[in-house]
Amino acid sequence: MNTNQIEALIGMTATFGILVLLILPSVIGLVRERRIDRQIREAQEAREGVSAQKSSSKSTVPSTATWYAEGRRSKKLVSS
């Protein structure tokens, strides 16, 4: 290899390294988001399973406190 080829190889390696450094945070964020989405989905499925097991003859209406708390929880999930 001559000097020009070595310089080109170093330049391509540096460019590739910078590209990886720019893309890496996005990839880490996507992986984190998918994990959080999976955890939320599993929690909802578990919650639906529990509510299906608690079948009662009378329908229940959630209290104002429950409604308020669930509204606050959904806002926290959206904002983060």
C-alpha positions, 0 to 999 in steps of 0.5 A: 500500500502506498501513502495515498491508499493509507490516507484514504483508508484512514479517512474512510475509517474516521468517517465511518467512526463518526457515522457510528457515533451519530447513529448510536444514540438513535439506535439505543433510543429505539431499543429502549422504546421497544422495551418500554412498549413491550413492558407496557403491553405485557402489563396491560395484558396482565391487567386485562387477565386479572379483570377477566378473572374478577367477573362480577354480576354488577357493573362497577363505575370507577371512582373519581380518584381512580379516574383522576389517577389513570388520567395522570398516569397516561399523561406521564407516559405520553410526556416521557 
